[in-house]
Amino acid sequence: MVCSPPMVRIKIREVAERKGIANPFQLMRLTGLKYAVCHLYWNGEPKQISTDALDKLCDALDVKPGQLFEYTRDK
């Protein structure tokens, strides 16, 4: 069985790096979220993102929620 890539891809790391944030520790300091959570977000590995965390990320990165995700249709 071939696994298809996820339809929703998290772009938190890409957005953060464009804002000059170099690692999950800096993201943690900027957002106030726990390091473990920031590490998962940074590596695109979270199972879910709470609305509270999303609000903090958007505020810290000065973006809208849609800018943190990329949606692709399954082919």
N, CA, C and O atoms as a Tinker XYZ file with bonds, in Angstrom:
   300  protein
     1  N      0.839000   -1.181000    0.000000    73     2
     2  CA     0.000000    0.000000    0.000000    64     1     3
     3  C      0.883000    1.243000    0.000000    63     2     4     5
     4  O      1.805000    1.340000    0.809000    81     3
     5  N      0.623000    2.175000   -0.874000    73     3     6
     6  CA     1.390000    3.410000   -0.979000    64     5     7
     7  C      0.714000    4.483000   -0.143000    63     6     8     9
     8  O     -0.485000    4.728000   -0.272000    81     7
     9  N      1.494000    5.112000    0.707000    73     7    10
    10  CA     0.957000    6.195000    1.536000    64     9    11
    11  C      1.030000    7.500000    0.761000    63    10    12    13
    12  O      2.086000    7.875000    0.251000    81    11
    13  N     -0.095000    8.185000    0.678000    73    11    14
    14  CA    -0.087000    9.489000    0.021000    64    13    15
    15  C      0.298000   10.558000    1.044000    63    14    16    17
    16  O      0.064000   10.382000    2.239000    81    15
    17  N      0.878000   11.649000    0.589000    73    15    18
    18  CA     1.266000   12.699000    1.507000    64    17    19
    19  C      0.035000   13.330000    2.146000    63    18    20    21
    20  O     -1.057000   13.263000    1.581000    81    19
    21  N      0.197000   13.934000    3.300000    73    19    22
    22  CA    -0.959000   14.563000    3.952000    64    21    23
    23  C     -1.532000   15.676000    3.084000    63    22    24    25
    24  O     -0.802000   16.351000    2.358000    81    23
    25  N     -2.834000   15.857000    3.167000    73    23    26
    26  CA    -3.491000   16.882000    2.369000    64    25    27
    27  C     -3.260000   18.270000    2.962000    63    26    28    29
    28  O     -3.230000   19.260000    2.231000    81    27
    29  N     -3.097000   18.345000    4.269000    73    27    30
    30  CA    -2.820000   19.625000    4.922000    64    29    31
    31  C     -1.400000   19.567000    5.466000    63    30    32    33
    32  O     -1.064000   18.712000    6.285000    81    31
    33  N     -0.576000   20.493000    4.996000    73    31    34
    34  CA     0.817000   20.547000    5.433000    64    33    35
    35  C      1.011000   21.779000    6.302000    63    34    36    37
    36  O      0.545000   22.866000    5.962000    81    35
    37  N      1.694000   21.607000    7.419000    73    35    38
    38  CA     1.960000   22.698000    8.350000    64    37    39
    39  C      3.213000   23.440000    7.908000    63    38    40    41
    40  O      4.252000   22.827000    7.662000    81    39
    41  N      3.111000   24.761000    7.810000    73    39    42
    42  CA     4.218000   25.588000    7.332000    64    41    43
    43  C      4.774000   26.513000    8.423000    63    42    44    45
    44  O      5.365000   27.547000    8.111000    81    43
    45  N      4.592000   26.156000    9.675000    73    43    46
    46  CA     5.008000   27.024000   10.769000    64    45    47
    47  C      6.504000   27.321000   10.699000    63    46    48    49
    48  O      6.918000   28.468000   10.866000    81    47
    49  N      7.312000   26.300000   10.453000    73    47    50
    50  CA     8.765000   26.512000   10.388000    64    49    51
    51  C      9.130000   27.492000    9.269000    63    50    52    53
    52  O      9.921000   28.411000    9.477000    81    51
    53  N      8.554000   27.292000    8.093000    73    51    54
    54  CA     8.855000   28.169000    6.955000    64    53    55
    55  C      8.493000   29.614000    7.260000    63    54    56    57
    56  O      9.272000   30.528000    6.990000    81    55
    57  N      7.316000   29.814000    7.822000    73    55    58
    58  CA     6.859000   31.167000    8.146000    64    57    59
    59  C      7.757000   31.776000    9.217000    63    58    60    61
    60  O      8.161000   32.934000    9.108000    81    59
    61  N      8.067000   31.001000   10.246000    73    59    62
    62  CA     8.912000   31.498000   11.337000    64    61    63
    63  C     10.303000   31.867000   10.831000    63    62    64    65
    64  O     10.841000   32.907000   11.210000    81    63
    65  N     10.886000   31.032000    9.986000    73    63    66
    66  CA    12.225000   31.327000    9.472000    64    65    67
    67  C     12.239000   32.597000    8.631000    63    66    68    69
    68  O     13.213000   33.349000    8.662000    81    67
    69  N     11.169000   32.844000    7.883000    73    67    70
    70  CA    11.080000   34.098000    7.113000    64    69    71
    71  C     11.010000   35.312000    8.039000    63    70    72    73
    72  O     11.371000   36.422000    7.646000    81    71
    73  N     10.542000   35.097000    9.273000    73    71    74
    74  CA    10.449000   36.179000   10.260000    64    73    75
    75  C     11.711000   36.283000   11.109000    63    74    76    77
    76  O     11.773000   37.097000   12.030000    81    75
    77  N     12.724000   35.459000   10.803000    73    75    78
    78  CA    13.984000   35.527000   11.528000    64    77    79
    79  C     14.080000   34.625000   12.741000    63    78    80    81
    80  O     15.017000   34.747000   13.530000    81    79
    81  N     13.134000   33.729000   12.900000    73    79    82
    82  CA    13.148000   32.784000   14.014000    64    81    83
    83  C     13.885000   31.540000   13.531000    63    82    84    85
    84  O     13.520000   30.943000   12.518000    81    83
    85  N     14.924000   31.156000   14.266000    73    83    86
    86  CA    15.836000   30.123000   13.771000    64    85    87
    87  C     15.583000   28.721000   14.310000    63    86    88    89
    88  O     16.105000   27.754000   13.756000    81    87
    89  N     14.786000   28.582000   15.389000    73    87    90
    90  CA    14.627000   27.267000   15.993000    64    89    91
    91  C     13.400000   27.223000   16.902000    63    90    92    93
    92  O     12.808000   28.263000   17.189000    81    91
    93  N     13.011000   26.032000   17.357000    73    91    94
    94  CA    11.828000   25.900000   18.216000    64    93    95
    95  C     11.965000   26.651000   19.543000    63    94    96    97
    96  O     10.969000   27.116000   20.097000    81    95
    97  N     13.189000   26.770000   20.051000    73    95    98
    98  CA    13.387000   27.491000   21.309000    64    97    99
    99  C     13.001000   28.960000   21.149000    63    98   100   101
   100  O     12.342000   29.529000   22.020000    81    99
   101  N     13.404000   29.566000   20.055000    73    99   102
   102  CA    13.030000   30.963000   19.813000    64   101   103
   103  C     11.525000   31.094000   19.618000    63   102   104   105
   104  O     10.921000   32.071000   20.062000    81   103
   105  N     10.920000   30.116000   18.957000    73   103   106
   106  CA     9.466000   30.120000   18.779000    64   105   107
   107  C      8.777000   30.029000   20.140000    63   106   108   109
   108  O      7.780000   30.708000   20.384000    81   107
   109  N      9.306000   29.202000   21.010000    73   107   110
   110  CA     8.759000   29.064000   22.365000    64   109   111
   111  C      8.812000   30.400000   23.106000    63   110   112   113
   112  O      7.828000   30.820000   23.717000    81   111
   113  N      9.962000   31.058000   23.047000    73   111   114
   114  CA    10.138000   32.333000   23.752000    64   113   115
   115  C      9.181000   33.398000   23.217000    63   114   116   117
   116  O      8.671000   34.222000   23.977000    81   115
   117  N      8.945000   33.375000   21.920000    73   115   118
   118  CA     8.100000   34.372000   21.286000    64   117   119
   119  C      6.611000   34.123000   21.545000    63   118   120   121
   120  O      5.840000   35.068000   21.711000    81   119
   121  N      6.215000   32.860000   21.577000    73   119   122
   122  CA     4.789000   32.523000   21.698000    64   121   123
   123  C      4.332000   32.249000   23.126000    63   122   124   125
   124  O      3.161000   32.434000   23.454000    81   123
   125  N      5.260000   31.807000   23.974000    73   123   126
   126  CA     4.866000   31.398000   25.324000    64   125   127
   127  C      4.362000   29.966000   25.376000    63   126   128   129
   128  O      3.916000   29.503000   26.426000    81   127
   129  N      4.426000   29.263000   24.260000    73   127   130
   130  CA     4.025000   27.850000   24.239000    64   129   131
   131  C      5.152000   26.993000   24.789000    63   130   132   133
   132  O      6.302000   27.430000   24.827000    81   131
   133  N      4.833000   25.777000   25.215000    73   131   134
   134  CA     5.850000   24.865000   25.743000    64   133   135
   135  C      6.819000   24.448000   24.628000    63   134   136   137
   136  O      6.454000   24.388000   23.454000    81   135
   137  N      8.070000   24.162000   25.032000    73   135   138
   138  CA     9.089000   23.783000   24.059000    64   137   139
   139  C      8.688000   22.534000   23.280000    63   138   140   141
   140  O      8.856000   22.486000   22.062000    81   139
   141  N      8.158000   21.522000   23.973000    73   139   142
   142  CA     7.784000   20.274000   23.298000    64   141   143
   143  C      6.755000   20.536000   22.201000    63   142   144   145
   144  O      6.819000   19.939000   21.126000    81   143
   145  N      5.821000   21.419000   22.474000    73   143   146
   146  CA     4.789000   21.774000   21.496000    64   145   147
   147  C      5.427000   22.501000   20.315000    63   146   148   149
   148  O      5.134000   22.189000   19.161000    81   147
   149  N      6.294000   23.461000   20.599000    73   147   150
   150  CA     6.970000   24.210000   19.533000    64   149   151
   151  C      7.842000   23.285000   18.683000    63   150   152   153
   152  O      7.945000   23.463000   17.470000    81   151
   153  N      8.459000   22.311000   19.319000    73   151   154
   154  CA     9.300000   21.366000   18.591000    64   153   155
   155  C      8.454000   20.553000   17.608000    63   154   156   157
   156  O      8.861000   20.344000   16.465000    81   155
   157  N      7.293000   20.102000   18.043000    73   155   158
   158  CA     6.393000   19.369000   17.152000    64   157   159
   159  C      5.926000   20.253000   16.005000    63   158   160   161
   160  O      5.913000   19.819000   14.853000    81   159
   161  N      5.544000   21.488000   16.309000    73   159   162
   162  CA     5.094000   22.413000   15.270000    64   161   163
   163  C      6.221000   22.688000   14.285000    63   162   164   165
   164  O      6.010000   22.696000   13.072000    81   163
   165  N      7.419000   22.913000   14.817000    73   163   166
   166  CA     8.578000   23.243000   13.985000    64   165   167
   167  C      8.871000   22.135000   12.961000    63   166   168   169
   168  O      9.235000   22.399000   11.815000    81   167
   169  N      8.703000   20.907000   13.409000    73   167   170
   170  CA     8.997000   19.763000   12.551000    64   169   171
   171  C      7.773000   19.255000   11.783000    63   170   172   173
   172  O      7.844000   18.228000   11.110000    81   171
   173  N      6.662000   19.970000   11.885000    73   171   174
   174  CA     5.462000   19.596000   11.149000    64   173   175
   175  C      4.847000   18.294000   11.602000    63   174   176   177
   176  O      4.254000   17.575000   10.798000    81   175
   177  N      4.980000   17.975000   12.896000    73   175   178
   178  CA     4.550000   16.683000   13.415000    64   177   179
   179  C      3.360000   16.693000   14.376000    63   178   180   181
   180  O      3.041000   15.641000   14.931000    81   179
   181  N      2.692000   17.817000   14.602000    73   179   182
   182  CA     1.616000   17.763000   15.602000    64   181   183
   183  C      0.420000   16.969000   15.100000    63   182   184   185
   184  O      0.134000   16.937000   13.903000    81   183
   185  N     -0.268000   16.333000   16.029000    73   183   186
   186  CA    -1.502000   15.622000   15.691000    64   185   187
   187  C     -2.662000   16.615000   15.619000    63   186   188   189
   188  O     -3.631000   16.417000   14.886000    81   187
   189  N     -2.533000   17.685000   16.402000    73   187   190
   190  CA    -3.569000   18.722000   16.422000    64   189   191
   191  C     -2.955000   20.032000   16.899000    63   190   192   193
   192  O     -1.891000   20.043000   17.519000    81   191
   193  N     -3.630000   21.124000   16.606000    73   191   194
   194  CA    -3.202000   22.444000   17.076000    64   193   195
   195  C     -4.423000   23.096000   17.699000    63   194   196   197
   196  O     -5.452000   23.252000   17.042000    81   195
   197  N     -4.314000   23.474000   18.959000    73   195   198
   198  CA    -5.446000   24.103000   19.640000    64   197   199
   199  C     -5.664000   25.515000   19.099000    63   198   200   201
   200  O     -4.747000   26.134000   18.559000    81   199
   201  N     -6.872000   26.007000   19.250000    73   199   202
   202  CA    -7.152000   27.367000   18.801000    64   201   203
   203  C     -6.354000   28.375000   19.616000    63   202   204   205
   204  O     -5.977000   29.424000   19.092000    81   203
   205  N     -6.091000   28.083000   20.882000    73   203   206
   206  CA    -5.274000   28.967000   21.718000    64   205   207
   207  C     -3.843000   29.042000   21.172000    63   206   208   209
   208  O     -3.269000   30.127000   21.066000    81   207
   209  N     -3.274000   27.883000   20.829000    73   207   210
   210  CA    -1.920000   27.855000   20.271000    64   209   211
   211  C     -1.895000   28.547000   18.915000    63   210   212   213
   212  O     -0.955000   29.282000   18.613000    81   211
   213  N     -2.906000   28.322000   18.103000    73   211   214
   214  CA    -2.974000   28.952000   16.797000    64   213   215
   215  C     -3.036000   30.470000   16.938000    63   214   216   217
   216  O     -2.397000   31.198000   16.178000    81   215
   217  N     -3.795000   30.932000   17.899000    73   215   218
   218  CA    -3.890000   32.370000   18.168000    64   217   219
   219  C     -2.523000   32.937000   18.558000    63   218   220   221
   220  O     -2.128000   33.999000   18.078000    81   219
   221  N     -1.809000   32.231000   19.424000    73   219   222
   222  CA    -0.483000   32.692000   19.857000    64   221   223
   223  C      0.517000   32.690000   18.703000    63   222   224   225
   224  O      1.324000   33.610000   18.572000    81   223
   225  N      0.460000   31.664000   17.878000    73   223   226
   226  CA     1.355000   31.598000   16.718000    64   225   227
   227  C      1.077000   32.738000   15.746000    63   226   228   229
   228  O      2.001000   33.399000   15.272000    81   227
   229  N     -0.195000   32.961000   15.455000    73   227   230
   230  CA    -0.563000   34.030000   14.522000    64   229   231
   231  C     -0.152000   35.396000   15.065000    63   230   232   233
   232  O      0.342000   36.241000   14.317000    81   231
   233  N     -0.351000   35.609000   16.335000    73   231   234
   234  CA     0.020000   36.881000   16.956000    64   233   235
   235  C      1.535000   37.077000   16.913000    63   234   236   237
   236  O      2.012000   38.146000   16.534000    81   235
   237  N      2.283000   36.060000   17.296000    73   235   238
   238  CA     3.740000   36.157000   17.358000    64   237   239
   239  C      4.362000   36.294000   15.971000    63   238   240   241
   240  O      5.352000   37.006000   15.801000    81   239
   241  N      3.786000   35.618000   14.984000    73   239   242
   242  CA     4.357000   35.624000   13.632000    64   241   243
   243  C      3.719000   36.674000   12.725000    63   242   244   245
   244  O      4.138000   36.864000   11.583000    81   243
   245  N      2.700000   37.352000   13.253000    73   243   246
   246  CA     1.987000   38.392000   12.513000    64   245   247
   247  C      1.450000   37.862000   11.180000    63   246   248   249
   248  O      1.695000   38.428000   10.114000    81   247
   249  N      0.709000   36.755000   11.283000    73   247   250
   250  CA     0.105000   36.134000   10.111000    64   249   251
   251  C     -1.342000   35.737000   10.419000    63   250   252   253
   252  O     -1.781000   35.777000   11.568000    81   251
   253  N     -2.061000   35.358000    9.381000    73   251   254
   254  CA    -3.410000   34.811000    9.531000    64   253   255
   255  C     -3.285000   33.292000    9.571000    63   254   256   257
   256  O     -2.311000   32.751000    9.048000    81   255
   257  N     -4.242000   32.589000   10.176000    73   255   258
   258  CA    -4.142000   31.130000   10.296000    64   257   259
   259  C     -3.880000   30.413000    8.978000    63   258   260   261
   260  O     -3.100000   29.461000    8.941000    81   259
   261  N     -4.504000   30.841000    7.922000    73   259   262
   262  CA    -4.340000   30.186000    6.628000    64   261   263
   263  C     -2.920000   30.235000    6.091000    63   262   264   265
   264  O     -2.553000   29.430000    5.236000    81   263
   265  N     -2.120000   31.168000    6.581000    73   263   266
   266  CA    -0.742000   31.281000    6.126000    64   265   267
   267  C      0.165000   30.226000    6.764000    63   266   268   269
   268  O      1.308000   30.052000    6.341000    81   267
   269  N     -0.337000   29.530000    7.770000    73   267   270
   270  CA     0.448000   28.512000    8.468000    64   269   271
   271  C      0.203000   27.111000    7.925000    63   270   272   273
   272  O      0.830000   26.148000    8.368000    81   271
   273  N     -0.713000   27.000000    6.962000    73   271   274
   274  CA    -1.069000   25.702000    6.410000    64   273   275
   275  C     -1.088000   25.760000    4.890000    63   274   276   277
   276  O     -1.290000   26.812000    4.283000    81   275
   277  N     -0.871000   24.599000    4.302000    73   275   278
   278  CA    -0.996000   24.469000    2.844000    64   277   279
   279  C     -1.863000   23.259000    2.565000    63   278   280   281
   280  O     -1.619000   22.173000    3.090000    81   279
   281  N     -2.865000   23.449000    1.745000    73   279   282
   282  CA    -3.786000   22.370000    1.406000    64   281   283
   283  C     -3.549000   21.927000   -0.027000    63   282   284   285
   284  O     -3.491000   22.748000   -0.943000    81   283
   285  N     -3.413000   20.629000   -0.212000    73   283   286
   286  CA    -3.296000   20.079000   -1.564000    64   285   287
   287  C     -4.323000   18.967000   -1.729000    63   286   288   289
   288  O     -4.573000   18.188000   -0.810000    81   287
   289  N     -4.896000   18.912000   -2.890000    73   287   290
   290  CA    -5.881000   17.854000   -3.168000    64   289   291
   291  C     -5.165000   16.549000   -3.457000    63   290   292   293
   292  O     -4.103000   16.524000   -4.078000    81   291
   293  N     -5.770000   15.467000   -2.993000    73   291   294
   294  CA    -5.240000   14.123000   -3.259000    64   293   295
   295  C     -5.431000   13.838000   -4.747000    63   294   296   297
   296  O     -6.494000   14.123000   -5.299000    81   295
   297  N     -4.438000   13.293000   -5.382000    73   295   298
   298  CA    -4.537000   13.046000   -6.833000    64   297   299
   299  C     -5.046000   11.669000   -7.129000    63   298   300
   300  O     -5.188000   11.301000   -8.296000    81   299
